[in-house]
Amino acid sequence: MTQHKRLPEWFRRSVSVYSAEKTHNILERHELNTVCESALCPNRNECYSHGTSTFMLLGNTCTRRCGFCAIPTGKPESVQEDEPARVASAAREMNLEYVVLTSVARDDLKDEGATHFARTVTALKEAIPGVQVEVLTPDFHAREELIQLIVTAHPTVYNHNLESVERFQKLIRPQASYQRSLEVLRTVKRLDASISTKSGLMLGLGETYQEIITAGRDLVATGCDILTLGQYLPPGKDFLPVQEYIHPDTFNQLAVELKELGFREVFAGPNVRSSYHAGETFLNSI
């Protein structure tokens, strides 16, 4: 298999970019990062066109290096204390009722960025009455006191991605751990069972069907409510190669089988990403 393996015809699609400029302008004016841009998400034009984005907190430089991610690694910038307020202002201007927050990993900070997440959730709730907030966090080394900071702010959904099956963890996430990620989700439920938990897997790295089912069982055992499955696409030639393009029929079959394990909702498909249609996915899980 090569990194330049051609996309199958059924994967290709046309995307309207109508009104994407408006979203770009709001984000630029408030000087905000998005994972849509930083991670080179293939869905970014579609989401921007519909006036949505996933806000990425704490800069655009990560302290970890994952084999699938395009976000730069290096020495991060200083924490911008006014960022929560700027995110809230932008979200209000975008008329968002469901906001997704993520961040780079900040292992350089004493609290690994957890306080900043909590402050941003609170700022959004103060700025937009009734807003629902989904957080997609790093693992915080599964430190309960850091997870508690975010749980206390009470996001609607706490998302932490497993990313892949257990066999590939050291390959794709050398500074993370399969069991540690499961512990993050388990801890959230133990601290506040009313918060929906969510995780995601990328497929096409060479995992087997049974390994995906096993990962699903492991997630259900933590109390995880929502699962996303999407096709891995290398963001450049220097990243892990795709081994297989998973057919839509297989995604559909997996969604049915995994939901039967106990997830409230499984959103699966070639173009699915963790934050893609996050609001609709949550509503479908209720």
N, C-alpha and C positions, 0 to 999 in steps of 0.2 A: 504494500500500500504506500502511496506517496502523499505528501502534504498538498499536492495540487490536484487531488482526485476531483473529478468533475462532478458538479451538482447534478443529480438526476432531474429529469424534466418535471416530475411531480413536485419537486421542491421549489421551483421557480414561481414567482408571483409578481404582479405589478402592484405598486403601492402609490396611492395618491399622496402628494405632498402639499395639498391645499391647506393654507393657513399655518403651515409649519413655521413660517417666518415670525409670526406673532409670538409663538412660544419661545423661539430663539431670542427675540428681543427682550422679553420679560426676564429671562434667565441672565442675559448679559447685563441688563440694567441693574439687576440686584447682585451681580458678580457671584453667581452660584455655579457650582459644579453639578453635573449629572452623571450617573453611571451610564446613561444612554450614550453619551459622547465619549467618556473616558474609557469605557470597556468596548467601544465600537459595536454596540448592540445593533444587529441587523434590522430591528423593529423601530429604530429611533424616529425615522421619518413618519411612520404611521402614527406613533404615539404623539409626537409633536403636532402632527396635523389635527389630532383630536384634542389638543390642548392639555396633554398630560406629560409628565416626565417623572423620573425617580431621582430625587435630590440626593446628592452624595456629599456627606458632611466631612469636615476635618481635612480638607485639602484634596490634592490630586496626586499625592505620592504615598505609596504604601510601604510599610515596614516588612512586608512579607513578599515572597516571590512564588507565585503559583504558575504551574505549567500551562494553564489555559487562559490566563488573564492578561489583557493588554494594558492595564493600569501601571504606570511607571513605578519602579521600586527605588528607594533611596532615602535620603534624610528629609523627613517631612517638614512642612512649614509650621510656624507657630499657630496655635489655636486662635481662631478669630471669634472673640467673645460675642460679637454682634451677629454672628451667622444665624442663630436660631430666629432672631427677629426678622432677618432678611428672608429666610425661608418662609416664615409665616406671611410676610407681606406679599411675596411672590405667589404663594399658594392662594391667597385671598384674591389677588389680581387675576389669577387663572381660573377663578370660580371653582376650585377643587372641593369636592365633598369627601374624597378619599385620597389621602396623601401617603406616598411610600417614601420612607427614608432609609438610606443605607450609608455606609462609610468605608473608607479605606481602613485597613488594620493599623492601629496606632499603639504598637507594643512599646513605643518610647515614652508613653504617658503613664503616670502612676495609676490612673483609673482606666487606661486603655481607651478613653473616649466615651465611657458609659455616661458620665455626667452630662456631656454635651448632647448625647442622644436624648436623655431625659428632659433637659432644658428645651430642646426643640419640640418634643412632643407637647410639653406644657405650653410653649409659645403658640403652637398651632391651635390648641384647644381654646386658648384665650382670644385668638384673633378670629377664629371661624367657629361660631356656635354649632354644635352638633357634628363637627368634623370627625371622621374616622381615620386613624393613623395606623399604618403598618410599618413596623421596623424590620429591617433585614440587617442583622448585626454580625460582626466578627464573633469568634468564639469566646473572647475575653478570658481565655485559658480556663473556661468553665468556673470562674470565681463567683461564688454565690453572691457575695456582697456587691459585685458589679452588675450582675444580672438583676439583683433586687432593685438597684437604682432605676432601671428602666421599667421593671414591673410596677414599681410604685407610681410611675407616671401613667400607667394603665393604657398602653396602646391597644388598639382593637385586635391586631394580629402581631404575634412575635414570630418572625421568620429567621431561621438559621439554616443555611443550605449544607446538606451532606455532600453535595456535588457529584459523588460517584460511589460505586460499590467499594466494599472494604479492600479488595485486592489492589486497587489503583490509588489508594490514599497517599502513600508516600511518593508516588510518581507525580501526582498532580498537585498535592498540598503538602510539601515536605515539612512545613512548620506547623501543621495542624494534625488532627487525629480523628479517626472514625468514632472511637468511643467517646472522646471529648465532645464532639459535636452532638452525639446522642445525649450526653449528660447535660448540655446546655438546654435542650428541649425538655428533658425530664425535669430539670430544675425550675423552669418557667411554670410548668404545670403544678409542681409541688408548691410553689410560692403563691400562685393565683390560678386556680383551675378555670376561672371565667375567661381568661385570655386565650384566644384561639392560637394554636401553634401551627407552623407551616415549615416545610422543607422542600428542597428541589434536587433533582438529579439530572446530569447531562448524560446522554446516551451516544454511543458511537465510538467509544474509546477502546472497544474490544471486550466489553463485559458480556456475560452470558445472560440469557433470559432468566435463568434461575437465580443468578446473583442479584438481579434487579428485584425479584420477588423477595429474596432474603433481606435486602436493604429495606424494602417496604415493611416487612414484618418487624424488623428492628425499630423502625420509626413508629409504627403503631404501638409497640410496647412502651414507648415513652409517653404516649398519649397524644401524639401528633395528629392534628385534625385535617390538614390540607397538604397535598403533595402536587408538585409540578414536575413534569417530565418534558425535556426538550432535546433537540439535536445539538450535539457539540459541533461548533464550527471554529477552526483555528483562526484567530484574528490576524495572523501573519505567518510568514515562512519560518520564523524562529520559534514557533510554538508546537506543542504536541500535535502530531498528525491525526486526522480523522481516520479511523479504521473501517467504519461502515456508516452508510446513510440508512437510517431506520425508516422503513416504509410506514406511511400513515396507518395502514391496517394493523401493523404491530403496535403502534402507539395506542390505537383504539382498544386492542385486545388487552394490553397492559392496564389501561385505565379501568376496564371492567374488572379484571382479576384483582388489581390492587385495591379498588374500592371495596370489594368483597372482604378484604382483610380487616376493614374497620375505619378507613379514612372517611371523613364526611364528604370530601370532594377530591377528585383527582383530575387535574387539567393537564392533558397530554397532547403533544403534536410536534411536528418538526420545527415550527417557528415559536413554540412556547419558551418563555424565559421566566425566571422566578417572579419578576414584577409585572409581567405582561398581563394586561387585563386583570390586575390584582383586585380591584374593587368588585368586578363581576364575579370573579372566582370566590371571593369571600361571601358574597350574597348567595351564590349557589350552594355554599356549604351550610347555610343556616337552615 
